[in-house]
Amino acid sequence: MKTTNTLALMACAAALAACTAMPASAPPASTGFTLWSPGFADGADLPQRYSGNIASNPNCVGANVSPPLAWSNVPAGTRSIALMVHDQEGRNGTGVVHWIAYGIAPTVSGFAENEVSAPSPRYVGGKSTQGLPNYMGPCPGPNTGHHHYLYTAIATDLEPGALQPGLTWPEVQERLAGGHAKGASSIVLRFGRP
């Protein structure tokens, strides 16, 4: 009996460990190109630590932890992936681009939490509204409501080294014109301050 209880306890412990190792959000059931977050469901609120951190900006109150991102079902013929994060409500509706990355090899299937908060050899950094080549988290002003941060992945037929570093989002869009985009997927994560 003691052996049976010990085995049952070990089985429960193993099951609990497996559950805690599972992502908070599983990939959506989809046969098409899909961007998702292993840590957050589409439309979820980001905790404060995911907010940006710029000493000179009092609206950037977090630790600038980038959320985990993943994508699946990359279209056939994809040679690289581009990513962009856009706050449509930022700067009183004129918008803020928080991150532009491209030249991501099609063998890459995502980025771990906090992986892109600094430049990385796994992507080519563009130029965000803040002039940065890496991810910068949300920095909305207080009492402006929840901002909606649109994370978009675009599959392209461009080779990973085809685009030079430091391009703005309009420049990336211009380079993708003419049929170089093979598909896109987006999720929204929210952040607001009282």
TIVO-2410 file (N, C-alpha, C; in nm, 3 decimals):
# residues 194
REC num residu      c1      c2      c3 atome chaine
REC   1      M   0.082  -0.120   0.000     N      A
REC   1      M   0.000   0.000   0.000    CA      A
REC   1      M   0.086   0.125   0.000     C      A
REC   2      K   0.194   0.123   0.079     N      A
REC   2      K   0.283   0.238   0.082    CA      A
REC   2      K   0.344   0.263  -0.055     C      A
REC   3      T   0.380   0.155  -0.125     N      A
REC   3      T   0.436   0.167  -0.259    CA      A
REC   3      T   0.333   0.226  -0.355     C      A
REC   4      T   0.209   0.184  -0.345     N      A
REC   4      T   0.103   0.236  -0.431    CA      A
REC   4      T   0.083   0.386  -0.407     C      A
REC   5      N   0.080   0.428  -0.281     N      A
REC   5      N   0.065   0.571  -0.249    CA      A
REC   5      N   0.184   0.651  -0.299     C      A
REC   6      T   0.304   0.597  -0.283     N      A
REC   6      T   0.424   0.667  -0.330    CA      A
REC   6      T   0.419   0.683  -0.482     C      A
REC   7      L   0.380   0.576  -0.552     N      A
REC   7      L   0.369   0.585  -0.697    CA      A
REC   7      L   0.262   0.684  -0.740     C      A
REC   8      A   0.151   0.684  -0.667     N      A
REC   8      A   0.043   0.779  -0.699    CA      A
REC   8      A   0.089   0.923  -0.677     C      A
REC   9      L   0.161   0.946  -0.567     N      A
REC   9      L   0.214   1.080  -0.540    CA      A
REC   9      L   0.314   1.122  -0.647     C      A
REC  10      M   0.400   1.029  -0.688     N      A
REC  10      M   0.498   1.060  -0.793    CA      A
REC  10      M   0.428   1.093  -0.924     C      A
REC  11      A   0.322   1.020  -0.955     N      A
REC  11      A   0.246   1.046  -1.077    CA      A
REC  11      A   0.180   1.183  -1.072     C      A
REC  12      C   0.125   1.218  -0.956     N      A
REC  12      C   0.062   1.351  -0.939    CA      A
REC  12      C   0.167   1.461  -0.954     C      A
REC  13      A   0.283   1.441  -0.892     N      A
REC  13      A   0.389   1.541  -0.901    CA      A
REC  13      A   0.436   1.559  -1.045     C      A
REC  14      A   0.449   1.447  -1.118     N      A
REC  14      A   0.490   1.454  -1.258    CA      A
REC  14      A   0.386   1.528  -1.342     C      A
REC  15      A   0.258   1.498  -1.316     N      A
REC  15      A   0.151   1.565  -1.390    CA      A
REC  15      A   0.149   1.715  -1.360     C      A
REC  16      L   0.169   1.751  -1.234     N      A
REC  16      L   0.173   1.892  -1.196    CA      A
REC  16      L   0.290   1.962  -1.263     C      A
REC  17      A   0.407   1.900  -1.265     N      A
REC  17      A   0.524   1.959  -1.329    CA      A
REC  17      A   0.499   1.978  -1.478     C      A
REC  18      A   0.434   1.881  -1.541     N      A
REC  18      A   0.404   1.894  -1.684    CA      A
REC  18      A   0.309   2.010  -1.709     C      A
REC  19      C   0.211   2.027  -1.621     N      A
REC  19      C   0.115   2.136  -1.637    CA      A
REC  19      C   0.182   2.271  -1.620     C      A
REC  20      T   0.271   2.283  -1.522     N      A
REC  20      T   0.336   2.412  -1.499    CA      A
REC  20      T   0.435   2.444  -1.609     C      A
REC  21      A   0.485   2.344  -1.683     N      A
REC  21      A   0.578   2.368  -1.791    CA      A
REC  21      A   0.507   2.407  -1.920     C      A
REC  22      M   0.376   2.386  -1.925     N      A
REC  22      M   0.301   2.417  -2.046    CA      A
REC  22      M   0.288   2.568  -2.062     C      A
REC  23      P   0.286   2.616  -2.188     N      A
REC  23      P   0.268   2.759  -2.210    CA      A
REC  23      P   0.131   2.805  -2.162     C      A
REC  24      A   0.124   2.933  -2.126     N      A
REC  24      A  -0.002   2.990  -2.080    CA      A
REC  24      A  -0.105   2.994  -2.192     C      A
REC  25      S  -0.058   3.003  -2.315     N      A
REC  25      S  -0.148   3.008  -2.428    CA      A
REC  25      S  -0.096   2.911  -2.533     C      A
REC  26      A  -0.175   2.815  -2.569     N      A
REC  26      A  -0.136   2.717  -2.671    CA      A
REC  26      A  -0.156   2.778  -2.809     C      A
REC  27      P  -0.087   2.725  -2.909     N      A
REC  27      P  -0.107   2.779  -3.044    CA      A
REC  27      P  -0.251   2.759  -3.089     C      A
REC  28      P  -0.307   2.859  -3.156     N      A
REC  28      P  -0.444   2.844  -3.203    CA      A
REC  28      P  -0.453   2.733  -3.306     C      A
REC  29      A  -0.567   2.670  -3.311     N      A
REC  29      A  -0.591   2.567  -3.412    CA      A
REC  29      A  -0.612   2.637  -3.545     C      A
REC  30      S  -0.513   2.630  -3.630     N      A
REC  30      S  -0.521   2.698  -3.759    CA      A
REC  30      S  -0.432   2.625  -3.858     C      A
REC  31      T  -0.473   2.624  -3.983     N      A
REC  31      T  -0.391   2.565  -4.087    CA      A
REC  31      T  -0.312   2.672  -4.162     C      A
REC  32      G  -0.342   2.800  -4.135     N      A
REC  32      G  -0.273   2.909  -4.202    CA      A
REC  32      G  -0.161   2.965  -4.116     C      A
REC  33      F  -0.084   3.054  -4.174     N      A
REC  33      F   0.025   3.122  -4.104    CA      A
REC  33      F  -0.032   3.192  -3.982     C      A
REC  34      T   0.024   3.164  -3.863     N      A
REC  34      T  -0.034   3.214  -3.739    CA      A
REC  34      T   0.072   3.264  -3.643     C      A
REC  35      L   0.057   3.389  -3.599     N      A
REC  35      L   0.140   3.446  -3.492    CA      A
REC  35      L   0.064   3.430  -3.362     C      A
REC  36      W   0.133   3.391  -3.256     N      A
REC  36      W   0.069   3.376  -3.125    CA      A
REC  36      W   0.175   3.396  -3.017     C      A
REC  37      S   0.131   3.405  -2.894     N      A
REC  37      S   0.223   3.418  -2.781    CA      A
REC  37      S   0.207   3.299  -2.688     C      A
REC  38      P   0.318   3.230  -2.656     N      A
REC  38      P   0.310   3.122  -2.558    CA      A
REC  38      P   0.275   3.172  -2.418     C      A
REC  39      G   0.284   3.302  -2.393     N      A
REC  39      G   0.257   3.355  -2.260    CA      A
REC  39      G   0.125   3.427  -2.246     C      A
REC  40      F   0.063   3.468  -2.357     N      A
REC  40      F  -0.056   3.552  -2.352    CA      A
REC  40      F  -0.154   3.515  -2.461     C      A
REC  41      A  -0.280   3.514  -2.426     N      A
REC  41      A  -0.386   3.497  -2.526    CA      A
REC  41      A  -0.402   3.626  -2.604     C      A
REC  42      D  -0.451   3.615  -2.726     N      A
REC  42      D  -0.480   3.733  -2.807    CA      A
REC  42      D  -0.575   3.824  -2.730     C      A
REC  43      G  -0.542   3.952  -2.717     N      A
REC  43      G  -0.625   4.048  -2.645    CA      A
REC  43      G  -0.594   4.060  -2.497     C      A
REC  44      A  -0.496   3.984  -2.447     N      A
REC  44      A  -0.463   3.986  -2.304    CA      A
REC  44      A  -0.394   4.116  -2.263     C      A
REC  45      D  -0.404   4.146  -2.134     N      A
REC  45      D  -0.335   4.262  -2.076    CA      A
REC  45      D  -0.195   4.222  -2.035     C      A
REC  46      L  -0.098   4.306  -2.069     N      A
REC  46      L   0.040   4.283  -2.028    CA      A
REC  46      L   0.062   4.338  -1.887     C      A
REC  47      P   0.130   4.264  -1.799     N      A
REC  47      P   0.167   4.318  -1.669    CA      A
REC  47      P   0.270   4.432  -1.685     C      A
REC  48      Q   0.288   4.511  -1.580     N      A
REC  48      Q   0.373   4.630  -1.587    CA      A
REC  48      Q   0.516   4.601  -1.627     C      A
REC  49      R   0.571   4.486  -1.589     N      A
REC  49      R   0.712   4.459  -1.621    CA      A
REC  49      R   0.736   4.452  -1.772     C      A
REC  50      Y   0.631   4.433  -1.851     N      A
REC  50      Y   0.644   4.430  -1.996    CA      A
REC  50      Y   0.642   4.570  -2.057     C      A
REC  51      S   0.617   4.670  -1.975     N      A
REC  51      S   0.620   4.808  -2.021    CA      A
REC  51      S   0.764   4.850  -2.048     C      A
REC  52      G   0.780   4.950  -2.132     N      A
REC  52      G   0.913   4.999  -2.166    CA      A
REC  52      G   0.986   5.058  -2.047     C      A
REC  53      N   1.116   5.077  -2.064     N      A
REC  53      N   1.199   5.133  -1.958    CA      A
REC  53      N   1.297   5.231  -2.020     C      A
REC  54      I   1.262   5.359  -2.016     N      A
REC  54      I   1.350   5.466  -2.064    CA      A
REC  54      I   1.357   5.567  -1.951     C      A
REC  55      A   1.476   5.586  -1.894     N      A
REC  55      A   1.493   5.673  -1.776    CA      A
REC  55      A   1.441   5.815  -1.801     C      A
REC  56      S   1.456   5.865  -1.923     N      A
REC  56      S   1.415   6.002  -1.952    CA      A
REC  56      S   1.266   6.016  -1.983     C      A
REC  57      N   1.193   5.904  -1.988     N      A
REC  57      N   1.050   5.908  -2.020    CA      A
REC  57      N   0.970   5.857  -1.901     C      A
REC  58      P   0.898   5.945  -1.829     N      A
REC  58      P   0.823   5.903  -1.711    CA      A
REC  58      P   0.707   5.809  -1.743     C      A
REC  59      N   0.672   5.793  -1.871     N      A
REC  59      N   0.565   5.699  -1.908    CA      A
REC  59      N   0.615   5.556  -1.923     C      A
REC  60      C   0.745   5.537  -1.927     N      A
REC  60      C   0.805   5.405  -1.942    CA      A
REC  60      C   0.838   5.351  -1.803     C      A
REC  61      V   0.742   5.279  -1.744     N      A
REC  61      V   0.747   5.246  -1.601    CA      A
REC  61      V   0.781   5.100  -1.572     C      A
REC  62      G   0.817   5.023  -1.675     N      A
REC  62      G   0.840   4.880  -1.655    CA      A
REC  62      G   0.985   4.838  -1.665     C      A
REC  63      A   1.005   4.710  -1.695     N      A
REC  63      A   1.139   4.652  -1.707    CA      A
REC  63      A   1.173   4.620  -1.853     C      A
REC  64      N   1.085   4.656  -1.946     N      A
REC  64      N   1.105   4.632  -2.089    CA      A
REC  64      N   1.127   4.485  -2.122     C      A
REC  65      V   1.049   4.399  -2.060     N      A
REC  65      V   1.054   4.257  -2.091    CA      A
REC  65      V   0.967   4.233  -2.215     C      A
REC  66      S   1.027   4.177  -2.319     N      A
REC  66      S   0.948   4.148  -2.439    CA      A
REC  66      S   0.869   4.019  -2.418     C      A
REC  67      P   0.743   4.017  -2.463     N      A
REC  67      P   0.663   3.895  -2.446    CA      A
REC  67      P   0.713   3.785  -2.540     C      A
REC  68      P   0.692   3.659  -2.501     N      A
REC  68      P   0.729   3.551  -2.592    CA      A
REC  68      P   0.639   3.552  -2.715     C      A
REC  69      L   0.698   3.525  -2.829     N      A
REC  69      L   0.623   3.521  -2.955    CA      A
REC  69      L   0.657   3.393  -3.030     C      A
REC  70      A   0.561   3.340  -3.101     N      A
REC  70      A   0.583   3.219  -3.181    CA      A
REC  70      A   0.495   3.228  -3.305     C      A
REC  71      W   0.535   3.156  -3.407     N      A
REC  71      W   0.454   3.148  -3.528    CA      A
REC  71      W   0.462   3.008  -3.584     C      A
REC  72      S   0.360   2.973  -3.659     N      A
REC  72      S   0.351   2.838  -3.715    CA      A
REC  72      S   0.290   2.844  -3.853     C      A
REC  73      N   0.301   2.734  -3.925     N      A
REC  73      N   0.245   2.720  -4.060    CA      A
REC  73      N   0.297   2.828  -4.155     C      A
REC  74      V   0.429   2.845  -4.156     N      A
REC  74      V   0.491   2.944  -4.245    CA      A
REC  74      V   0.462   2.905  -4.390     C      A
REC  75      P   0.420   3.000  -4.473     N      A
REC  75      P   0.385   2.966  -4.611    CA      A
REC  75      P   0.504   2.908  -4.689     C      A
REC  76      A   0.475   2.819  -4.780     N      A
REC  76      A   0.579   2.762  -4.867    CA      A
REC  76      A   0.648   2.874  -4.943     C      A
REC  77      G   0.778   2.863  -4.959     N      A
REC  77      G   0.854   2.964  -5.032    CA      A
REC  77      G   0.900   3.080  -4.946     C      A
REC  78      T   0.868   3.078  -4.817     N      A
REC  78      T   0.914   3.185  -4.728    CA      A
REC  78      T   1.065   3.176  -4.710     C      A
REC  79      R   1.133   3.290  -4.730     N      A
REC  79      R   1.278   3.295  -4.711    CA      A
REC  79      R   1.317   3.376  -4.588     C      A
REC  80      S   1.227   3.462  -4.543     N      A
REC  80      S   1.253   3.537  -4.420    CA      A
REC  80      S   1.120   3.588  -4.364     C      A
REC  81      I   1.124   3.627  -4.237     N      A
REC  81      I   1.006   3.678  -4.168    CA      A
REC  81      I   1.037   3.817  -4.114     C      A
REC  82      A   0.939   3.905  -4.120     N      A
REC  82      A   0.950   4.039  -4.063    CA      A
REC  82      A   0.847   4.052  -3.950     C      A
REC  83      L   0.880   4.131  -3.849     N      A
REC  83      L   0.790   4.155  -3.735    CA      A
REC  83      L   0.780   4.304  -3.710     C      A
REC  84      M   0.662   4.346  -3.667     N      A
REC  84      M   0.641   4.486  -3.632    CA      A
REC  84      M   0.544   4.493  -3.516     C      A
REC  85      V   0.569   4.586  -3.423     N      A
REC  85      V   0.478   4.612  -3.311    CA      A
REC  85      V   0.435   4.758  -3.320     C      A
REC  86      H   0.304   4.780  -3.326     N      A
REC  86      H   0.250   4.914  -3.348    CA      A
REC  86      H   0.141   4.946  -3.246     C      A
REC  87      D   0.155   5.061  -3.180     N      A
REC  87      D   0.052   5.113  -3.089    CA      A
REC  87      D  -0.028   5.217  -3.166     C      A
REC  88      Q  -0.147   5.179  -3.209     N      A
REC  88      Q  -0.226   5.267  -3.292    CA      A
REC  88      Q  -0.277   5.389  -3.217     C      A
REC  89      E  -0.294   5.377  -3.084     N      A
REC  89      E  -0.344   5.491  -3.007    CA      A
REC  89      E  -0.231   5.582  -2.958     C      A
REC  90      G  -0.107   5.539  -2.975     N      A
REC  90      G   0.007   5.616  -2.926    CA      A
REC  90      G   0.018   5.754  -2.988     C      A
REC  91      R   0.080   5.844  -2.914     N      A
REC  91      R   0.098   5.983  -2.957    CA      A
REC  91      R  -0.033   6.043  -3.007     C      A
REC  92      N  -0.135   6.025  -2.923     N      A
REC  92      N  -0.268   6.084  -2.948    CA      A
REC  92      N  -0.328   6.040  -3.081     C      A
REC  93      G  -0.303   5.912  -3.118     N      A
REC  93      G  -0.364   5.858  -3.238    CA      A
REC  93      G  -0.277   5.861  -3.362     C      A
REC  94      T  -0.160   5.923  -3.353     N      A
REC  94      T  -0.071   5.924  -3.469    CA      A
REC  94      T   0.012   5.796  -3.476     C      A
REC  95      G   0.014   5.719  -3.367     N      A
REC  95      G   0.077   5.588  -3.367    CA      A
REC  95      G   0.223   5.589  -3.327     C      A
REC  96      V   0.265   5.477  -3.268     N      A
REC  96      V   0.405   5.456  -3.229    CA      A
REC  96      V   0.444   5.315  -3.273     C      A
REC  97      V   0.553   5.306  -3.349     N      A
REC  97      V   0.610   5.176  -3.385    CA      A
REC  97      V   0.712   5.141  -3.277     C      A
REC  98      H   0.686   5.032  -3.205     N      A
REC  98      H   0.772   4.992  -3.094    CA      A
REC  98      H   0.884   4.897  -3.133     C      A
REC  99      W   0.872   4.832  -3.247     N      A
REC  99      W   0.977   4.740  -3.288    CA      A
REC  99      W   0.958   4.702  -3.433     C      A
REC 100      I   1.068   4.698  -3.506     N      A
REC 100      I   1.070   4.647  -3.643    CA      A
REC 100      I   1.187   4.550  -3.651     C      A
REC 101      A   1.161   4.428  -3.694     N      A
REC 101      A   1.265   4.329  -3.713    CA      A
REC 101      A   1.238   4.256  -3.844     C      A
REC 102      Y   1.343   4.222  -3.913     N      A
REC 102      Y   1.328   4.150  -4.039    CA      A
REC 102      Y   1.453   4.065  -4.062     C      A
REC 103      G   1.455   3.994  -4.174     N      A
REC 103      G   1.567   3.905  -4.199    CA      A
REC 103      G   1.570   3.785  -4.106     C      A
REC 104      I   1.455   3.751  -4.049     N      A
REC 104      I   1.447   3.636  -3.958    CA      A
REC 104      I   1.437   3.509  -4.043     C      A
REC 105      A   1.530   3.417  -4.023     N      A
REC 105      A   1.534   3.295  -4.102    CA      A
REC 105      A   1.405   3.215  -4.085     C      A
REC 106      P   1.359   3.149  -4.191     N      A
REC 106      P   1.233   3.073  -4.180    CA      A
REC 106      P   1.244   2.954  -4.085     C      A
REC 107      T   1.365   2.916  -4.048     N      A
REC 107      T   1.382   2.806  -3.951    CA      A
REC 107      T   1.356   2.852  -3.808     C      A
REC 108      V   1.355   2.984  -3.785     N      A
REC 108      V   1.323   3.039  -3.653    CA      A
REC 108      V   1.172   3.035  -3.637     C      A
REC 109      S   1.124   2.983  -3.524     N      A
REC 109      S   0.979   2.971  -3.505    CA      A
REC 109      S   0.928   3.060  -3.392     C      A
REC 110      G   1.012   3.150  -3.340     N      A
REC 110      G   0.967   3.241  -3.237    CA      A
REC 110      G   1.082   3.296  -3.156     C      A
REC 111      F   1.046   3.380  -3.059     N      A
REC 111      F   1.143   3.440  -2.968    CA      A
REC 111      F   1.095   3.417  -2.825     C      A
REC 112      A   1.186   3.380  -2.738     N      A
REC 112      A   1.154   3.359  -2.598    CA      A
REC 112      A   1.128   3.492  -2.528     C      A
REC 113      E   1.066   3.486  -2.413     N      A
REC 113      E   1.042   3.606  -2.333    CA      A
REC 113      E   1.174   3.679  -2.310     C      A
REC 114      N   1.175   3.808  -2.332     N      A
REC 114      N   1.287   3.899  -2.310    CA      A
REC 114      N   1.401   3.881  -2.409     C      A
REC 115      E   1.385   3.797  -2.509     N      A
REC 115      E   1.493   3.772  -2.605    CA      A
REC 115      E   1.521   3.891  -2.696     C      A
REC 116      V   1.419   3.970  -2.728     N      A
REC 116      V   1.439   4.077  -2.825    CA      A
REC 116      V   1.440   4.216  -2.761     C      A
REC 117      S   1.453   4.221  -2.629     N      A
REC 117      S   1.461   4.351  -2.561    CA      A
REC 117      S   1.595   4.418  -2.585     C      A
REC 118      A   1.689   4.345  -2.641     N      A
REC 118      A   1.818   4.398  -2.682    CA      A
REC 118      A   1.845   4.346  -2.823     C      A
REC 119      P   1.933   4.410  -2.898     N      A
REC 119      P   1.964   4.359  -3.032    CA      A
REC 119      P   2.008   4.212  -3.026     C      A
REC 120      S   1.977   4.137  -3.132     N      A
REC 120      S   2.005   3.995  -3.137    CA      A
REC 120      S   2.055   3.958  -3.276     C      A
REC 121      P   2.145   3.861  -3.286     N      A
REC 121      P   2.189   3.816  -3.419    CA      A
REC 121      P   2.082   3.737  -3.494     C      A
REC 122      R   1.970   3.708  -3.427     N      A
REC 122      R   1.864   3.629  -3.491    CA      A
REC 122      R   1.769   3.715  -3.575     C      A
REC 123      Y   1.788   3.847  -3.574     N      A
REC 123      Y   1.708   3.934  -3.659    CA      A
REC 123      Y   1.788   4.059  -3.695     C      A
REC 124      V   1.744   4.126  -3.800     N      A
REC 124      V   1.800   4.256  -3.838    CA      A
REC 124      V   1.707   4.361  -3.781     C      A
REC 125      G   1.761   4.454  -3.705     N      A
REC 125      G   1.679   4.557  -3.643    CA      A
REC 125      G   1.652   4.672  -3.736     C      A
REC 126      G   1.525   4.711  -3.742     N      A
REC 126      G   1.487   4.831  -3.815    CA      A
REC 126      G   1.501   4.952  -3.724     C      A
REC 127      K   1.423   5.054  -3.750     N      A
REC 127      K   1.429   5.177  -3.671    CA      A
REC 127      K   1.289   5.210  -3.623     C      A
REC 128      S   1.267   5.195  -3.492     N      A
REC 128      S   1.136   5.223  -3.433    CA      A
REC 128      S   1.113   5.373  -3.424     C      A
REC 129      T   0.995   5.410  -3.380     N      A
REC 129      T   0.965   5.553  -3.359    CA      A
REC 129      T   1.065   5.615  -3.262     C      A
REC 130      Q   1.111   5.535  -3.164     N      A
REC 130      Q   1.209   5.582  -3.066    CA      A
REC 130      Q   1.351   5.579  -3.122     C      A
REC 131      G   1.368   5.534  -3.247     N      A
REC 131      G   1.499   5.527  -3.310    CA      A
REC 131      G   1.580   5.404  -3.268     C      A
REC 132      L   1.514   5.303  -3.213     N      A
REC 132      L   1.583   5.185  -3.162    CA      A
REC 132      L   1.575   5.067  -3.259     C      A
REC 133      P   1.680   4.979  -3.259     N      A
REC 133      P   1.677   4.860  -3.342    CA      A
REC 133      P   1.615   4.740  -3.272     C      A
REC 134      N   1.587   4.753  -3.145     N      A
REC 134      N   1.533   4.642  -3.066    CA      A
REC 134      N   1.395   4.678  -3.010     C      A
REC 135      Y   1.333   4.578  -2.951     N      A
REC 135      Y   1.199   4.594  -2.894    CA      A
REC 135      Y   1.199   4.696  -2.780     C      A
REC 136      M   1.097   4.781  -2.778     N      A
REC 136      M   1.072   4.871  -2.666    CA      A
REC 136      M   0.926   4.855  -2.630     C      A
REC 137      G   0.900   4.820  -2.506     N      A
REC 137      G   0.765   4.792  -2.460    CA      A
REC 137      G   0.677   4.914  -2.453     C      A
REC 138      P   0.551   4.894  -2.416     N      A
REC 138      P   0.452   5.002  -2.407    CA      A
REC 138      P   0.494   5.114  -2.312     C      A
REC 139      C   0.464   5.236  -2.351     N      A
REC 139      C   0.491   5.354  -2.268    CA      A
REC 139      C   0.375   5.453  -2.278     C      A
REC 140      P   0.251   5.410  -2.257     N      A
REC 140      P   0.140   5.504  -2.269    CA      A
REC 140      P   0.136   5.601  -2.152     C      A
REC 141      G   0.081   5.716  -2.175     N      A
REC 141      G   0.064   5.812  -2.068    CA      A
REC 141      G  -0.042   5.765  -1.970     C      A
REC 142      P  -0.040   5.815  -1.847     N      A
REC 142      P  -0.143   5.776  -1.750    CA      A
REC 142      P  -0.281   5.825  -1.794     C      A
REC 143      N  -0.382   5.750  -1.755     N      A
REC 143      N  -0.521   5.785  -1.782    CA      A
REC 143      N  -0.554   5.799  -1.931     C      A
REC 144      T  -0.484   5.722  -2.015     N      A
REC 144      T  -0.515   5.724  -2.158    CA      A
REC 144      T  -0.585   5.595  -2.201     C      A
REC 145      G  -0.626   5.516  -2.103     N      A
REC 145      G  -0.694   5.391  -2.133    CA      A
REC 145      G  -0.596   5.282  -2.176     C      A
REC 146      H  -0.652   5.168  -2.208     N      A
REC 146      H  -0.570   5.058  -2.257    CA      A
REC 146      H  -0.536   5.082  -2.404     C      A
REC 147      H  -0.406   5.080  -2.433     N      A
REC 147      H  -0.363   5.088  -2.572    CA      A
REC 147      H  -0.356   4.945  -2.627     C      A
REC 148      H  -0.379   4.934  -2.757     N      A
REC 148      H  -0.379   4.804  -2.825    CA      A
REC 148      H  -0.252   4.792  -2.908     C      A
REC 149      Y  -0.165   4.701  -2.869     N      A
REC 149      Y  -0.037   4.682  -2.936    CA      A
REC 149      Y  -0.050   4.568  -3.036     C      A
REC 150      L  -0.043   4.605  -3.163     N      A
REC 150      L  -0.061   4.509  -3.272    CA      A
REC 150      L   0.075   4.449  -3.309     C      A
REC 151      Y   0.090   4.320  -3.284     N      A
REC 151      Y   0.210   4.245  -3.320    CA      A
REC 151      Y   0.180   4.175  -3.452     C      A
REC 152      T   0.259   4.204  -3.555     N      A
REC 152      T   0.234   4.147  -3.687    CA      A
REC 152      T   0.358   4.076  -3.739     C      A
REC 153      A   0.342   3.954  -3.784     N      A
REC 153      A   0.448   3.879  -3.851    CA      A
REC 153      A   0.413   3.870  -3.999     C      A
REC 154      I   0.512   3.892  -4.084     N      A
REC 154      I   0.492   3.886  -4.228    CA      A
REC 154      I   0.593   3.787  -4.287     C      A
REC 155      A   0.544   3.688  -4.357     N      A
REC 155      A   0.632   3.595  -4.429    CA      A
REC 155      A   0.669   3.659  -4.562     C      A
REC 156      T   0.796   3.656  -4.598     N      A
REC 156      T   0.843   3.719  -4.721    CA      A
REC 156      T   0.926   3.621  -4.805     C      A
REC 157      D   0.944   3.656  -4.932     N      A
REC 157      D   1.031   3.575  -5.017    CA      A
REC 157      D   1.170   3.638  -5.029     C      A
REC 158      L   1.200   3.736  -4.944     N      A
REC 158      L   1.332   3.801  -4.944    CA      A
REC 158      L   1.431   3.718  -4.863     C      A
REC 159      E   1.553   3.708  -4.912     N      A
REC 159      E   1.658   3.639  -4.837    CA      A
REC 159      E   1.685   3.713  -4.707     C      A
REC 160      P   1.729   3.643  -4.601     N      A
REC 160      P   1.751   3.709  -4.472    CA      A
REC 160      P   1.841   3.833  -4.476     C      A
REC 161      G   1.938   3.840  -4.566     N      A
REC 161      G   2.027   3.957  -4.572    CA      A
REC 161      G   1.988   4.060  -4.675     C      A
REC 162      A   1.868   4.050  -4.732     N      A
REC 162      A   1.827   4.138  -4.841    CA      A
REC 162      A   1.802   4.283  -4.797     C      A
REC 163      L   1.763   4.304  -4.674     N      A
REC 163      L   1.731   4.440  -4.626    CA      A
REC 163      L   1.837   4.486  -4.528     C      A
REC 164      Q   1.885   4.609  -4.549     N      A
REC 164      Q   1.987   4.664  -4.462    CA      A
REC 164      Q   1.929   4.704  -4.327     C      A
REC 165      P   2.010   4.708  -4.223     N      A
REC 165      P   1.962   4.750  -4.090    CA      A
REC 165      P   1.911   4.894  -4.091     C      A
REC 166      G   1.825   4.924  -3.996     N      A
REC 166      G   1.783   5.061  -3.971    CA      A
REC 166      G   1.671   5.113  -4.056     C      A
REC 167      L   1.595   5.026  -4.123     N      A
REC 167      L   1.483   5.074  -4.205    CA      A
REC 167      L   1.364   5.108  -4.116     C      A
REC 168      T   1.292   5.212  -4.153     N      A
REC 168      T   1.167   5.246  -4.085    CA      A
REC 168      T   1.057   5.154  -4.138     C      A
REC 169      W   0.941   5.155  -4.072     N      A
REC 169      W   0.833   5.069  -4.118    CA      A
REC 169      W   0.787   5.104  -4.260     C      A
REC 170      P   0.769   5.233  -4.296     N      A
REC 170      P   0.733   5.263  -4.435    CA      A
REC 170      P   0.838   5.213  -4.535     C      A
REC 171      E   0.965   5.217  -4.497     N      A
REC 171      E   1.069   5.167  -4.587    CA      A
REC 171      E   1.061   5.015  -4.602     C      A
REC 172      V   1.030   4.944  -4.495     N      A
REC 172      V   1.013   4.799  -4.504    CA      A
REC 172      V   0.893   4.768  -4.592     C      A
REC 173      Q   0.782   4.839  -4.571     N      A
REC 173      Q   0.663   4.817  -4.654    CA      A
REC 173      Q   0.693   4.839  -4.802     C      A
REC 174      E   0.771   4.943  -4.832     N      A
REC 174      E   0.807   4.971  -4.971    CA      A
REC 174      E   0.888   4.855  -5.030     C      A
REC 175      R   0.979   4.798  -4.952     N      A
REC 175      R   1.062   4.685  -5.001    CA      A
REC 175      R   0.978   4.559  -5.019     C      A
REC 176      L   0.869   4.547  -4.943     N      A
REC 176      L   0.784   4.427  -4.955    CA      A
REC 176      L   0.681   4.439  -5.067     C      A
REC 177      A   0.663   4.560  -5.119     N      A
REC 177      A   0.567   4.581  -5.228    CA      A
REC 177      A   0.611   4.499  -5.349     C      A
REC 178      G   0.517   4.474  -5.436     N      A
REC 178      G   0.550   4.400  -5.557    CA      A
REC 178      G   0.547   4.249  -5.538     C      A
REC 179      G   0.472   4.203  -5.438     N      A
REC 179      G   0.453   4.060  -5.423    CA      A
REC 179      G   0.554   3.987  -5.336     C      A
REC 180      H   0.636   4.060  -5.260     N      A
REC 180      H   0.735   3.993  -5.175    CA      A
REC 180      H   0.674   3.940  -5.045     C      A
REC 181      A   0.557   3.989  -5.005     N      A
REC 181      A   0.489   3.938  -4.885    CA      A
REC 181      A   0.407   3.816  -4.923     C      A
REC 182      K   0.424   3.708  -4.847     N      A
REC 182      K   0.356   3.582  -4.878    CA      A
REC 182      K   0.240   3.553  -4.784     C      A
REC 183      G   0.229   3.630  -4.676     N      A
REC 183      G   0.121   3.611  -4.579    CA      A
REC 183      G   0.155   3.683  -4.451     C      A
REC 184      A   0.053   3.710  -4.371     N      A
REC 184      A   0.074   3.783  -4.246    CA      A
REC 184      A  -0.024   3.733  -4.141     C      A
REC 185      S   0.014   3.755  -4.016     N      A
REC 185      S  -0.073   3.721  -3.903    CA      A
REC 185      S  -0.045   3.818  -3.791     C      A
REC 186      S  -0.148   3.851  -3.714     N      A
REC 186      S  -0.133   3.949  -3.606    CA      A
REC 186      S  -0.202   3.902  -3.479     C      A
REC 187      I  -0.152   3.953  -3.367     N      A
REC 187      I  -0.221   3.941  -3.239    CA      A
REC 187      I  -0.218   4.079  -3.174     C      A
REC 188      V  -0.307   4.099  -3.077     N      A
REC 188      V  -0.312   4.225  -3.003    CA      A
REC 188      V  -0.287   4.193  -2.856     C      A
REC 189      L  -0.195   4.270  -2.795     N      A
REC 189      L  -0.175   4.266  -2.650    CA      A
REC 189      L  -0.198   4.408  -2.601     C      A
REC 190      R  -0.256   4.420  -2.482     N      A
REC 190      R  -0.298   4.551  -2.431    CA      A
REC 190      R  -0.216   4.592  -2.310     C      A
REC 191      F  -0.205   4.725  -2.293     N      A
REC 191      F  -0.141   4.778  -2.174    CA      A
REC 191      F  -0.197   4.917  -2.147     C      A
REC 192      G  -0.223   4.946  -2.022     N      A
REC 192      G  -0.272   5.078  -1.985    CA      A
REC 192      G  -0.225   5.114  -1.845     C      A
REC 193      R  -0.228   5.243  -1.813     N      A
REC 193      R  -0.189   5.292  -1.682    CA      A
REC 193      R  -0.301   5.375  -1.621     C      A
REC 194      P  -0.322   5.361  -1.488     N      A
REC 194      P  -0.426   5.443  -1.424    CA      A
REC 194      P  -0.384   5.588  -1.419     C      A
***
